[in-house]
């Protein structure tokens, strides 16, 4: 079965093995496994949907709890709100600053619900709540996904070919370095398989060879403890 898109028509024509032609309409937006995928792959509709859902939940929390302390806020926010902001984020990962800010504003607005720290800057509020920026969490999540793929935590048949180990052993670095992939388009350059290479290759041997996901996360946190991005989403990862 082949899929053909003639330049003069708006639909696709699918040719089956028996020679029959089937017309398939072009769609600019589809939902798959809860993620809104648009034809430009910028995921703006998905980010809008996630923002609306997360802000709606925070509005319910605000009406239900008249006074939130830091401990109570963390419990509610992490379990009811942040879960929506991290679901499938490896796919819809925002990389343009306007999109990064769109998502970060959700947490920024949410932290103001703790009355005792409302007057502080966003950075100071994060310190008091012991929360990192959402942007930092996405990069940390990327590293965990790479670890799971390389250490076959996932089914190997599903992940084969996503990441390739480097065969160059003459350069400095750890034993699980990834092959650098070239990309001409910005979209490709910020896709998972390309964007994770540099930060992953900058990790230490002790971190990448951790015996479990939990230990890997702990060692990564220790290595990245001084990353400015943890408290300032406008900063880049220092590698």
PARO-868447 format. One record per residue (C-alpha): residue number from 1; residue in one letter; chain; x, y, z. Coordinates in nm, 2 decimals. Example, Ala and Ser with C-alpha at 12.3 -4.5 7.8 and 13.67 -1.06 7.14 Angstrom:
BEGIN
pt zadren = 1 tiro = A lumdo = A xx = 1.23 yy = -0.45 zz = 0.78
pt zadren = 2 tiro = S lumdo = A xx = 1.37 yy = -0.11 zz = 0.71
end
This chain:
BEGIN
pt zadren = 1 tiro = X lumdo = A xx = 0.00 yy = 0.00 zz = 0.00
pt zadren = 2 tiro = X lumdo = A xx = 0.14 yy = 0.34 zz = -0.10
pt zadren = 3 tiro = X lumdo = A xx = 0.05 yy = 0.69 zz = -0.01
pt zadren = 4 tiro = X lumdo = A xx = 0.06 yy = 0.96 zz = -0.27
pt zadren = 5 tiro = X lumdo = A xx = 0.00 yy = 1.33 zz = -0.24
pt zadren = 6 tiro = X lumdo = A xx = -0.04 yy = 1.50 zz = -0.58
pt zadren = 7 tiro = X lumdo = A xx = 0.05 yy = 1.87 zz = -0.57
pt zadren = 8 tiro = X lumdo = A xx = -0.28 yy = 1.98 zz = -0.72
pt zadren = 9 tiro = X lumdo = A xx = -0.51 yy = 1.83 zz = -0.47
pt zadren = 10 tiro = X lumdo = A xx = -0.57 yy = 1.88 zz = -0.10
pt zadren = 11 tiro = X lumdo = A xx = -0.63 yy = 1.51 zz = -0.01
pt zadren = 12 tiro = X lumdo = A xx = -0.40 yy = 1.21 zz = -0.01
pt zadren = 13 tiro = X lumdo = A xx = -0.46 yy = 0.91 zz = -0.24
pt zadren = 14 tiro = X lumdo = A xx = -0.38 yy = 0.57 zz = -0.09
pt zadren = 15 tiro = X lumdo = A xx = -0.32 yy = 0.29 zz = -0.34
pt zadren = 16 tiro = X lumdo = A xx = -0.39 yy = -0.06 zz = -0.20
pt zadren = 17 tiro = X lumdo = A xx = -0.22 yy = -0.38 zz = -0.31
pt zadren = 18 tiro = X lumdo = A xx = -0.51 yy = -0.47 zz = -0.53
pt zadren = 19 tiro = X lumdo = A xx = -0.48 yy = -0.14 zz = -0.72
pt zadren = 20 tiro = X lumdo = A xx = -0.78 yy = 0.03 zz = -0.57
pt zadren = 21 tiro = X lumdo = A xx = -0.75 yy = 0.40 zz = -0.48
pt zadren = 22 tiro = X lumdo = A xx = -0.87 yy = 0.54 zz = -0.15
pt zadren = 23 tiro = X lumdo = A xx = -0.90 yy = 0.91 zz = -0.08
pt zadren = 24 tiro = X lumdo = A xx = -0.77 yy = 1.02 zz = 0.26
pt zadren = 25 tiro = X lumdo = A xx = -0.86 yy = 1.37 zz = 0.37
pt zadren = 26 tiro = X lumdo = A xx = -0.58 yy = 1.59 zz = 0.50
pt zadren = 27 tiro = X lumdo = A xx = -0.62 yy = 1.69 zz = 0.87
pt zadren = 28 tiro = X lumdo = A xx = -0.44 yy = 1.99 zz = 1.03
pt zadren = 29 tiro = X lumdo = A xx = -0.50 yy = 1.87 zz = 1.39
pt zadren = 30 tiro = X lumdo = A xx = -0.54 yy = 1.52 zz = 1.54
pt zadren = 31 tiro = X lumdo = A xx = -0.54 yy = 1.38 zz = 1.89
pt zadren = 32 tiro = X lumdo = A xx = -0.33 yy = 1.07 zz = 1.96
pt zadren = 33 tiro = X lumdo = A xx = -0.29 yy = 0.92 zz = 2.31
pt zadren = 34 tiro = X lumdo = A xx = -0.40 yy = 1.25 zz = 2.46
pt zadren = 35 tiro = X lumdo = A xx = -0.15 yy = 1.47 zz = 2.27
pt zadren = 36 tiro = X lumdo = A xx = -0.28 yy = 1.72 zz = 2.01
pt zadren = 37 tiro = X lumdo = A xx = -0.06 yy = 1.69 zz = 1.70
pt zadren = 38 tiro = X lumdo = A xx = -0.08 yy = 1.97 zz = 1.44
pt zadren = 39 tiro = X lumdo = A xx = 0.04 yy = 1.96 zz = 1.08
pt zadren = 40 tiro = X lumdo = A xx = 0.33 yy = 2.20 zz = 1.16
pt zadren = 41 tiro = X lumdo = A xx = 0.44 yy = 1.99 zz = 1.46
pt zadren = 42 tiro = X lumdo = A xx = 0.46 yy = 2.30 zz = 1.68
pt zadren = 43 tiro = X lumdo = A xx = 0.21 yy = 2.16 zz = 1.93
pt zadren = 44 tiro = X lumdo = A xx = 0.06 yy = 2.50 zz = 2.01
pt zadren = 45 tiro = X lumdo = A xx = -0.29 yy = 2.36 zz = 2.04
pt zadren = 46 tiro = X lumdo = A xx = -0.17 yy = 2.10 zz = 2.28
pt zadren = 47 tiro = X lumdo = A xx = 0.01 yy = 2.36 zz = 2.50
pt zadren = 48 tiro = X lumdo = A xx = -0.31 yy = 2.57 zz = 2.50
pt zadren = 49 tiro = X lumdo = A xx = -0.51 yy = 2.26 zz = 2.60
pt zadren = 50 tiro = X lumdo = A xx = -0.26 yy = 2.17 zz = 2.88
pt zadren = 51 tiro = X lumdo = A xx = -0.25 yy = 2.53 zz = 3.01
pt zadren = 52 tiro = X lumdo = A xx = -0.63 yy = 2.56 zz = 3.02
pt zadren = 53 tiro = X lumdo = A xx = -0.66 yy = 2.22 zz = 3.20
pt zadren = 54 tiro = X lumdo = A xx = -0.39 yy = 2.30 zz = 3.46
pt zadren = 55 tiro = X lumdo = A xx = -0.51 yy = 2.65 zz = 3.53
pt zadren = 56 tiro = X lumdo = A xx = -0.87 yy = 2.51 zz = 3.57
pt zadren = 57 tiro = X lumdo = A xx = -0.75 yy = 2.26 zz = 3.83
pt zadren = 58 tiro = X lumdo = A xx = -0.56 yy = 2.54 zz = 4.02
pt zadren = 59 tiro = X lumdo = A xx = -0.88 yy = 2.74 zz = 4.02
pt zadren = 60 tiro = X lumdo = A xx = -1.06 yy = 2.46 zz = 4.19
pt zadren = 61 tiro = X lumdo = A xx = -0.78 yy = 2.42 zz = 4.44
pt zadren = 62 tiro = X lumdo = A xx = -0.80 yy = 2.80 zz = 4.51
pt zadren = 63 tiro = X lumdo = A xx = -1.17 yy = 2.78 zz = 4.58
pt zadren = 64 tiro = X lumdo = A xx = -1.14 yy = 2.47 zz = 4.79
pt zadren = 65 tiro = X lumdo = A xx = -0.85 yy = 2.57 zz = 5.01
pt zadren = 66 tiro = X lumdo = A xx = -0.87 yy = 2.92 zz = 5.14
pt zadren = 67 tiro = X lumdo = A xx = -0.51 yy = 2.91 zz = 5.29
pt zadren = 68 tiro = X lumdo = A xx = -0.24 yy = 2.70 zz = 5.14
pt zadren = 69 tiro = X lumdo = A xx = 0.10 yy = 2.65 zz = 5.32
pt zadren = 70 tiro = X lumdo = A xx = 0.41 yy = 2.53 zz = 5.13
pt zadren = 71 tiro = X lumdo = A xx = 0.37 yy = 2.17 zz = 5.22
pt zadren = 72 tiro = X lumdo = A xx = 0.00 yy = 2.15 zz = 5.13
pt zadren = 73 tiro = X lumdo = A xx = 0.06 yy = 2.33 zz = 4.80
pt zadren = 74 tiro = X lumdo = A xx = 0.34 yy = 2.10 zz = 4.70
pt zadren = 75 tiro = X lumdo = A xx = 0.12 yy = 1.79 zz = 4.76
pt zadren = 76 tiro = X lumdo = A xx = -0.17 yy = 1.93 zz = 4.56
pt zadren = 77 tiro = X lumdo = A xx = 0.03 yy = 2.09 zz = 4.28
pt zadren = 78 tiro = X lumdo = A xx = 0.25 yy = 1.79 zz = 4.22
pt zadren = 79 tiro = X lumdo = A xx = -0.03 yy = 1.53 zz = 4.22
pt zadren = 80 tiro = X lumdo = A xx = -0.31 yy = 1.72 zz = 4.05
pt zadren = 81 tiro = X lumdo = A xx = -0.15 yy = 1.99 zz = 3.82
pt zadren = 82 tiro = X lumdo = A xx = 0.21 yy = 1.90 zz = 3.73
pt zadren = 83 tiro = X lumdo = A xx = 0.12 yy = 1.56 zz = 3.61
pt zadren = 84 tiro = X lumdo = A xx = -0.06 yy = 1.72 zz = 3.31
pt zadren = 85 tiro = X lumdo = A xx = 0.24 yy = 1.93 zz = 3.24
pt zadren = 86 tiro = X lumdo = A xx = 0.48 yy = 1.64 zz = 3.21
pt zadren = 87 tiro = X lumdo = A xx = 0.25 yy = 1.38 zz = 3.03
pt zadren = 88 tiro = X lumdo = A xx = 0.41 yy = 1.31 zz = 2.69
pt zadren = 89 tiro = X lumdo = A xx = 0.63 yy = 1.61 zz = 2.72
pt zadren = 90 tiro = X lumdo = A xx = 0.91 yy = 1.42 zz = 2.54
pt zadren = 91 tiro = X lumdo = A xx = 0.70 yy = 1.45 zz = 2.23
pt zadren = 92 tiro = X lumdo = A xx = 0.56 yy = 1.81 zz = 2.26
pt zadren = 93 tiro = X lumdo = A xx = 0.88 yy = 1.95 zz = 2.42
pt zadren = 94 tiro = X lumdo = A xx = 0.86 yy = 2.33 zz = 2.39
pt zadren = 95 tiro = X lumdo = A xx = 1.19 yy = 2.49 zz = 2.27
pt zadren = 96 tiro = X lumdo = A xx = 1.09 yy = 2.84 zz = 2.15
pt zadren = 97 tiro = X lumdo = A xx = 1.11 yy = 3.09 zz = 2.43
pt zadren = 98 tiro = X lumdo = A xx = 0.75 yy = 3.20 zz = 2.38
pt zadren = 99 tiro = X lumdo = A xx = 0.63 yy = 2.84 zz = 2.42
pt zadren = 100 tiro = X lumdo = A xx = 0.86 yy = 2.79 zz = 2.72
pt zadren = 101 tiro = X lumdo = A xx = 0.71 yy = 3.09 zz = 2.88
pt zadren = 102 tiro = X lumdo = A xx = 0.35 yy = 2.98 zz = 2.80
pt zadren = 103 tiro = X lumdo = A xx = 0.40 yy = 2.66 zz = 2.99
pt zadren = 104 tiro = X lumdo = A xx = 0.62 yy = 2.81 zz = 3.27
pt zadren = 105 tiro = X lumdo = A xx = 0.35 yy = 3.07 zz = 3.34
pt zadren = 106 tiro = X lumdo = A xx = 0.12 yy = 2.79 zz = 3.47
pt zadren = 107 tiro = X lumdo = A xx = 0.36 yy = 2.71 zz = 3.75
pt zadren = 108 tiro = X lumdo = A xx = 0.45 yy = 3.08 zz = 3.80
pt zadren = 109 tiro = X lumdo = A xx = 0.09 yy = 3.17 zz = 3.86
pt zadren = 110 tiro = X lumdo = A xx = 0.02 yy = 2.86 zz = 4.07
pt zadren = 111 tiro = X lumdo = A xx = 0.30 yy = 2.94 zz = 4.32
pt zadren = 112 tiro = X lumdo = A xx = 0.13 yy = 3.27 zz = 4.40
pt zadren = 113 tiro = X lumdo = A xx = -0.15 yy = 3.08 zz = 4.57
pt zadren = 114 tiro = X lumdo = A xx = 0.08 yy = 3.03 zz = 4.87
pt zadren = 115 tiro = X lumdo = A xx = 0.00 yy = 3.35 zz = 5.06
pt zadren = 116 tiro = X lumdo = A xx = 0.32 yy = 3.36 zz = 5.27
pt zadren = 117 tiro = X lumdo = A xx = 0.55 yy = 3.38 zz = 4.96
pt zadren = 118 tiro = X lumdo = A xx = 0.32 yy = 3.56 zz = 4.72
pt zadren = 119 tiro = X lumdo = A xx = 0.52 yy = 3.88 zz = 4.74
pt zadren = 120 tiro = X lumdo = A xx = 0.85 yy = 3.71 zz = 4.65
pt zadren = 121 tiro = X lumdo = A xx = 0.99 yy = 3.67 zz = 4.30
pt zadren = 122 tiro = X lumdo = A xx = 0.93 yy = 3.35 zz = 4.10
pt zadren = 123 tiro = X lumdo = A xx = 1.28 yy = 3.24 zz = 4.17
pt zadren = 124 tiro = X lumdo = A xx = 1.25 yy = 3.29 zz = 4.54
pt zadren = 125 tiro = X lumdo = A xx = 0.91 yy = 3.12 zz = 4.55
pt zadren = 126 tiro = X lumdo = A xx = 1.07 yy = 2.82 zz = 4.38
pt zadren = 127 tiro = X lumdo = A xx = 1.34 yy = 2.81 zz = 4.65
pt zadren = 128 tiro = X lumdo = A xx = 1.09 yy = 2.82 zz = 4.93
pt zadren = 129 tiro = X lumdo = A xx = 0.88 yy = 2.55 zz = 4.77
pt zadren = 130 tiro = X lumdo = A xx = 1.19 yy = 2.34 zz = 4.67
pt zadren = 131 tiro = X lumdo = A xx = 1.06 yy = 2.33 zz = 4.31
pt zadren = 132 tiro = X lumdo = A xx = 1.26 yy = 2.35 zz = 3.99
pt zadren = 133 tiro = X lumdo = A xx = 1.14 yy = 2.53 zz = 3.68
pt zadren = 134 tiro = X lumdo = A xx = 0.93 yy = 2.32 zz = 3.44
pt zadren = 135 tiro = X lumdo = A xx = 1.20 yy = 2.38 zz = 3.17
pt zadren = 136 tiro = X lumdo = A xx = 1.46 yy = 2.22 zz = 3.40
pt zadren = 137 tiro = X lumdo = A xx = 1.23 yy = 1.93 zz = 3.47
pt zadren = 138 tiro = X lumdo = A xx = 1.19 yy = 1.86 zz = 3.10
pt zadren = 139 tiro = X lumdo = A xx = 1.56 yy = 1.84 zz = 3.04
pt zadren = 140 tiro = X lumdo = A xx = 1.60 yy = 1.62 zz = 3.34
pt zadren = 141 tiro = X lumdo = A xx = 1.32 yy = 1.40 zz = 3.21
pt zadren = 142 tiro = X lumdo = A xx = 1.50 yy = 1.38 zz = 2.87
pt zadren = 143 tiro = X lumdo = A xx = 1.81 yy = 1.23 zz = 3.05
pt zadren = 144 tiro = X lumdo = A xx = 1.60 yy = 0.98 zz = 3.23
pt zadren = 145 tiro = X lumdo = A xx = 1.44 yy = 0.87 zz = 2.90
pt zadren = 146 tiro = X lumdo = A xx = 1.79 yy = 0.83 zz = 2.74
pt zadren = 147 tiro = X lumdo = A xx = 1.90 yy = 0.62 zz = 3.04
pt zadren = 148 tiro = X lumdo = A xx = 1.59 yy = 0.40 zz = 3.01
pt zadren = 149 tiro = X lumdo = A xx = 1.65 yy = 0.34 zz = 2.64
pt zadren = 150 tiro = X lumdo = A xx = 2.02 yy = 0.27 zz = 2.66
pt zadren = 151 tiro = X lumdo = A xx = 1.98 yy = 0.04 zz = 2.97
pt zadren = 152 tiro = X lumdo = A xx = 1.68 yy = -0.14 zz = 2.80
pt zadren = 153 tiro = X lumdo = A xx = 1.43 yy = -0.05 zz = 3.07
pt zadren = 154 tiro = X lumdo = A xx = 1.19 yy = -0.02 zz = 2.77
pt zadren = 155 tiro = X lumdo = A xx = 1.13 yy = -0.30 zz = 2.52
pt zadren = 156 tiro = X lumdo = A xx = 1.44 yy = -0.30 zz = 2.30
pt zadren = 157 tiro = X lumdo = A xx = 1.24 yy = -0.38 zz = 1.99
pt zadren = 158 tiro = X lumdo = A xx = 1.04 yy = -0.05 zz = 2.03
pt zadren = 159 tiro = X lumdo = A xx = 1.35 yy = 0.17 zz = 2.10
pt zadren = 160 tiro = X lumdo = A xx = 1.59 yy = 0.03 zz = 1.85
pt zadren = 161 tiro = X lumdo = A xx = 1.73 yy = 0.29 zz = 1.62
pt zadren = 162 tiro = X lumdo = A xx = 1.62 yy = 0.59 zz = 1.82
pt zadren = 163 tiro = X lumdo = A xx = 1.96 yy = 0.66 zz = 1.97
pt zadren = 164 tiro = X lumdo = A xx = 2.30 yy = 0.54 zz = 1.84
pt zadren = 165 tiro = X lumdo = A xx = 2.61 yy = 0.49 zz = 2.06
pt zadren = 166 tiro = X lumdo = A xx = 2.93 yy = 0.65 zz = 1.93
pt zadren = 167 tiro = X lumdo = A xx = 3.20 yy = 0.42 zz = 1.79
pt zadren = 168 tiro = X lumdo = A xx = 3.46 yy = 0.69 zz = 1.85
pt zadren = 169 tiro = X lumdo = A xx = 3.66 yy = 0.59 zz = 2.16
pt zadren = 170 tiro = X lumdo = A xx = 3.95 yy = 0.83 zz = 2.11
pt zadren = 171 tiro = X lumdo = A xx = 3.76 yy = 1.13 zz = 2.25
pt zadren = 172 tiro = X lumdo = A xx = 3.72 yy = 1.21 zz = 2.61
pt zadren = 173 tiro = X lumdo = A xx = 3.39 yy = 1.13 zz = 2.79
pt zadren = 174 tiro = X lumdo = A xx = 3.20 yy = 0.83 zz = 2.93
pt zadren = 175 tiro = X lumdo = A xx = 3.15 yy = 0.48 zz = 2.78
pt zadren = 176 tiro = X lumdo = A xx = 2.79 yy = 0.55 zz = 2.66
pt zadren = 177 tiro = X lumdo = A xx = 2.84 yy = 0.85 zz = 2.44
pt zadren = 178 tiro = X lumdo = A xx = 2.59 yy = 0.91 zz = 2.17
pt zadren = 179 tiro = X lumdo = A xx = 2.66 yy = 0.98 zz = 1.80
pt zadren = 180 tiro = X lumdo = A xx = 2.61 yy = 1.34 zz = 1.72
pt zadren = 181 tiro = X lumdo = A xx = 2.33 yy = 1.39 zz = 1.46
pt zadren = 182 tiro = X lumdo = A xx = 2.33 yy = 1.68 zz = 1.21
pt zadren = 183 tiro = X lumdo = A xx = 2.01 yy = 1.87 zz = 1.15
pt zadren = 184 tiro = X lumdo = A xx = 1.93 yy = 2.14 zz = 0.90
pt zadren = 185 tiro = X lumdo = A xx = 1.59 yy = 2.23 zz = 1.03
pt zadren = 186 tiro = X lumdo = A xx = 1.51 yy = 2.38 zz = 1.37
pt zadren = 187 tiro = X lumdo = A xx = 1.23 yy = 2.13 zz = 1.42
pt zadren = 188 tiro = X lumdo = A xx = 1.46 yy = 1.84 zz = 1.36
pt zadren = 189 tiro = X lumdo = A xx = 1.73 yy = 1.99 zz = 1.58
pt zadren = 190 tiro = X lumdo = A xx = 1.49 yy = 2.01 zz = 1.87
pt zadren = 191 tiro = X lumdo = A xx = 1.35 yy = 1.66 zz = 1.83
pt zadren = 192 tiro = X lumdo = A xx = 1.43 yy = 1.41 zz = 2.11
pt zadren = 193 tiro = X lumdo = A xx = 1.70 yy = 1.20 zz = 1.93
pt zadren = 194 tiro = X lumdo = A xx = 1.90 yy = 1.52 zz = 1.85
pt zadren = 195 tiro = X lumdo = A xx = 1.85 yy = 1.75 zz = 2.14
pt zadren = 196 tiro = X lumdo = A xx = 1.95 yy = 1.49 zz = 2.40
pt zadren = 197 tiro = X lumdo = A xx = 2.29 yy = 1.41 zz = 2.26
pt zadren = 198 tiro = X lumdo = A xx = 2.49 yy = 1.70 zz = 2.39
pt zadren = 199 tiro = X lumdo = A xx = 2.36 yy = 1.70 zz = 2.75
pt zadren = 200 tiro = X lumdo = A xx = 2.39 yy = 1.32 zz = 2.77
pt zadren = 201 tiro = X lumdo = A xx = 2.74 yy = 1.32 zz = 2.64
pt zadren = 202 tiro = X lumdo = A xx = 2.84 yy = 1.58 zz = 2.90
pt zadren = 203 tiro = X lumdo = A xx = 2.74 yy = 1.36 zz = 3.19
pt zadren = 204 tiro = X lumdo = A xx = 3.00 yy = 1.16 zz = 3.40
pt zadren = 205 tiro = X lumdo = A xx = 3.07 yy = 0.79 zz = 3.38
pt zadren = 206 tiro = X lumdo = A xx = 2.93 yy = 0.75 zz = 3.73
pt zadren = 207 tiro = X lumdo = A xx = 2.60 yy = 0.90 zz = 3.63
pt zadren = 208 tiro = X lumdo = A xx = 2.54 yy = 0.72 zz = 3.30
pt zadren = 209 tiro = X lumdo = A xx = 2.63 yy = 0.38 zz = 3.45
pt zadren = 210 tiro = X lumdo = A xx = 2.40 yy = 0.40 zz = 3.75
pt zadren = 211 tiro = X lumdo = A xx = 2.25 yy = 0.07 zz = 3.85
pt zadren = 212 tiro = X lumdo = A xx = 1.89 yy = 0.19 zz = 3.84
pt zadren = 213 tiro = X lumdo = A xx = 1.67 yy = 0.47 zz = 3.73
pt zadren = 214 tiro = X lumdo = A xx = 1.63 yy = 0.59 zz = 4.09
pt zadren = 215 tiro = X lumdo = A xx = 2.01 yy = 0.61 zz = 4.14
pt zadren = 216 tiro = X lumdo = A xx = 2.05 yy = 0.77 zz = 3.81
pt zadren = 217 tiro = X lumdo = A xx = 1.81 yy = 1.05 zz = 3.90
pt zadren = 218 tiro = X lumdo = A xx = 1.98 yy = 1.10 zz = 4.23
pt zadren = 219 tiro = X lumdo = A xx = 2.33 yy = 1.12 zz = 4.08
pt zadren = 220 tiro = X lumdo = A xx = 2.20 yy = 1.35 zz = 3.80
pt zadren = 221 tiro = X lumdo = A xx = 2.05 yy = 1.59 zz = 4.05
pt zadren = 222 tiro = X lumdo = A xx = 2.38 yy = 1.60 zz = 4.23
pt zadren = 223 tiro = X lumdo = A xx = 2.57 yy = 1.67 zz = 3.91
pt zadren = 224 tiro = X lumdo = A xx = 2.32 yy = 1.93 zz = 3.80
pt zadren = 225 tiro = X lumdo = A xx = 2.27 yy = 2.09 zz = 4.14
pt zadren = 226 tiro = X lumdo = A xx = 2.42 yy = 2.42 zz = 4.04
pt zadren = 227 tiro = X lumdo = A xx = 2.24 yy = 2.46 zz = 3.70
pt zadren = 228 tiro = X lumdo = A xx = 2.10 yy = 2.81 zz = 3.68
pt zadren = 229 tiro = X lumdo = A xx = 1.80 yy = 2.68 zz = 3.49
pt zadren = 230 tiro = X lumdo = A xx = 1.67 yy = 2.51 zz = 3.80
pt zadren = 231 tiro = X lumdo = A xx = 1.54 yy = 2.85 zz = 3.93
pt zadren = 232 tiro = X lumdo = A xx = 1.56 yy = 3.06 zz = 3.61
pt zadren = 233 tiro = X lumdo = A xx = 1.38 yy = 2.92 zz = 3.30
pt zadren = 234 tiro = X lumdo = A xx = 1.54 yy = 3.18 zz = 3.08
pt zadren = 235 tiro = X lumdo = A xx = 1.89 yy = 3.03 zz = 3.14
pt zadren = 236 tiro = X lumdo = A xx = 2.04 yy = 2.75 zz = 2.92
pt zadren = 237 tiro = X lumdo = A xx = 2.18 yy = 2.43 zz = 3.05
pt zadren = 238 tiro = X lumdo = A xx = 2.55 yy = 2.48 zz = 3.14
pt zadren = 239 tiro = X lumdo = A xx = 2.72 yy = 2.17 zz = 2.99
end
